[in-house]
């Protein structure tokens, strides 16, 4: 069934070069509301409890920061994995290594990528203490950890990280 605008376009010009565009108000009303991202401060003990709380599921933990360009390039892949594979048993947790005063920027980034996941911010922020406390190999991010359904570390990914390798490892555990 044609919309009134499409029918009018065809009737007056014999065809349309492009589909009629809805008004901005209509487009916003037709679009489902994006889930709001949340952020909680966490320490290594809290992260271990979060991973444990998802026993029975495969858990991918993404350590990242807004000041890290490779992290920002990889993050959409991580969020997409969650959207695509959550129904098969994947849970994604994210840990931002940003400072507390950068929380608005972190939340804006998460929201822009539809990351309504369990998002955390390292209590120690962007300091080297965060890399030490969370045992991030080489102290370099992005850094991902993949846990099996029993909560055991299956694999760690250090830079450079190929998204295809992460996907393959996740799918092997699912």
C-alpha positions in Angstrom: 0.0 0.0 0.0 1.4 3.4 -1.0 1.6 6.3 1.4 -0.3 9.4 0.4 3.0 11.2 -0.2 4.2 8.4 -2.5 0.9 8.2 -4.4 1.0 12.0 -4.9 4.6 11.8 -6.1 3.7 9.1 -8.7 0.5 10.9 -9.8 2.2 14.2 -10.4 5.5 13.3 -11.9 5.2 9.8 -13.2 7.8 8.5 -10.7 10.0 9.4 -7.8 13.8 9.7 -7.9 13.8 9.0 -4.1 11.3 7.9 -1.6 9.4 10.8 0.1 11.1 11.6 3.4 8.9 11.7 6.6 9.0 14.9 8.6 11.6 14.9 11.4 8.8 14.7 14.0 7.3 11.7 12.2 10.7 10.0 11.8 11.4 10.4 15.5 8.0 9.1 16.5 8.4 6.0 14.2 11.9 5.2 15.6 12.0 2.9 18.7 13.6 4.7 21.6 17.3 3.8 22.0 18.0 2.1 25.2 19.8 4.3 27.7 23.3 3.4 28.7 24.2 3.3 32.3 27.6 3.3 34.0 28.7 2.1 37.5 32.1 2.4 39.1 33.8 -1.0 39.7 36.9 -2.5 41.2 38.5 -5.9 40.2 36.5 -7.7 43.0 33.3 -6.3 41.7 34.1 -7.3 38.1 34.9 -10.8 39.2 31.5 -10.9 40.9 29.8 -9.6 37.7 31.4 -12.3 35.6 30.4 -14.9 38.2 26.9 -13.6 38.2 26.6 -14.7 34.5 27.7 -18.3 35.1 26.0 -20.4 32.4 26.6 -17.8 29.8 29.7 -16.9 27.7 31.1 -13.6 29.0 33.1 -11.1 27.0 34.7 -8.2 28.9 35.9 -5.2 26.9 38.4 -2.8 28.6 38.4 0.5 26.7 38.4 4.3 27.1 37.2 7.3 25.2 40.7 8.6 24.8 41.8 5.4 23.0 41.2 5.5 19.3 41.7 1.7 18.7 39.2 1.1 21.6 36.6 3.4 19.9 37.2 1.6 16.6 36.7 -1.9 18.2 33.8 -1.0 20.4 31.0 -1.0 17.8 32.1 -4.6 17.0 31.7 -5.5 20.7 28.3 -3.9 20.9 27.2 -5.7 17.7 28.3 -9.0 19.1 26.1 -8.5 22.1 23.1 -7.6 20.0 23.6 -10.5 17.6 24.6 -13.2 20.0 22.9 -12.5 23.4 20.0 -14.8 22.5 22.5 -17.6 22.1 24.1 -17.1 25.5 26.6 -14.2 25.2 26.9 -11.5 27.8 29.1 -8.5 27.2 30.5 -6.4 30.0 32.4 -3.2 29.3 34.9 -1.5 31.6 35.9 2.1 30.8 39.3 3.3 32.0 38.2 6.9 31.9 38.3 9.3 34.8 35.1 10.1 36.8 34.9 13.6 35.4 34.7 12.1 31.9 31.6 10.1 32.7 29.3 12.3 30.6 31.5 11.7 27.5 31.6 7.9 28.3 27.8 7.8 28.6 27.4 9.7 25.4 29.7 7.3 23.5 27.9 4.3 25.0 24.5 5.6 24.1 25.6 6.5 20.6 26.6 2.9 20.1 23.4 1.4 21.6 25.4 -0.1 24.4 22.7 -0.8 26.9 25.0 -3.4 28.4 26.5 -3.8 31.8 28.9 -0.9 31.5 31.4 -0.1 34.2 34.0 2.5 34.9 37.2 1.5 36.7 37.2 3.2 40.1 40.9 4.2 39.6 40.1 5.9 36.3 42.7 6.5 33.6 45.6 5.9 35.8 48.2 3.0 35.4 46.7 1.6 38.6 43.7 0.5 36.6 45.8 -1.6 34.3 47.6 -3.1 37.2 44.4 -3.7 39.3 42.5 -5.4 36.4 45.7 -7.3 35.3 45.5 -5.9 31.8 48.4 -7.5 29.8 51.1 -5.1 28.8 48.9 -2.3 30.4 47.5 -1.7 26.9 43.9 -1.3 25.8 41.7 -2.2 24.0 41.9 -5.5 25.9 39.3 -8.2 25.9 38.7 -11.2 28.1 36.5 -14.1 27.1 35.1 -16.4 29.8 33.4 -19.8 29.2 30.0 -20.8 30.6 31.7 -22.0 33.8 33.3 -18.6 34.4 36.8 -19.7 33.5 39.0 -17.4 31.4 39.1 -18.9 27.9 41.1 -16.3 26.0 42.5 -12.8 26.3 42.9 -10.5 23.3 45.7 -7.9 23.3 46.3 -5.2 20.6 46.1 -5.4 17.7 42.7 -7.1 18.0 41.0 -8.5 14.9 37.2 -8.4 15.3 36.9 -11.6 13.3 39.1 -13.5 15.8 37.0 -12.3 18.7 33.8 -13.4 16.9 35.3 -16.8 16.1 36.4 -17.4 19.7 32.9 -16.3 21.0 31.1 -18.6 18.6 33.3 -21.5 19.5 32.1 -21.2 23.1 28.4 -20.7 22.2 
